[in-house]
Amino acid sequence: MIQAFVFIEAEPGRVQELVDELAGMKLAASGSKQVHAVTARCDLIALIESPDLPSLGD
C-alpha cells in the first residue's frame, strides 16, 4: 500500500466545504484516509492511500 500527502489550496471560504467533500472520497483504486485544515501556504492536507504507485496518479 502506498500513502501520499497532498497539499491543497482552497478558494476563500471553502475550506470546511472541501474537508467534507474530500473525507472518504474514492478515486479509482485510491481513496482519501484523512483530510485536515492547516494554517500554512496550503489550506488542506489530505492523506491518500493507493494499492500501488501507478494507481496513485489516477
N, C-alpha and C positions, 0 to 999 in steps of 0.2 A: 504494500500500500504506500502511495506517495502522498505527502502532505505539502501544501504550499500556503504561504501567507500572501494575500492580495490586498494591496493598498488602494483605496477608492476615494476619489474626490466627489463630494456631493454638491448639488446646487443648494444655495442658501435656503434654509427652512425645510429641507427634505431629508435630513439625517435620520430622524426617527422612522419616517415612512420607508426608507431604504433598509433600515435594520429589520423592520417587519417583513418586507418583501424578500430579503435575502436569507433570512433564517430558515434553514431546512430546505432551501431550493435545490432541486435536482437538475443537473446539466449533463445530458447524455449519460455517461458512466460515472461522472463526478458529482459531488454534492458538497454544499457548504455545511460545515460542522458547527462553526461558531461565527458570530458577527459582533464586533464591538465598536462603539463610537469612541473616538480618541481626540485629544487636542494636540494636533501636530500638523505637518504640511498636508497630510491626508485627513479625511473626516471619519473613515471607517477602515477597520482591518477585518478581513474575512479569512478564516481557516478553511481551505478547500481540501478535500480528500478524494483521491482518484486511484484506480487499480494499477495504473502504470503511467509513465511519462507522456506517451502519445495521447492518451485519453485526457490527461490534464490540460492539454492545449485545446481540446474540443470544448 
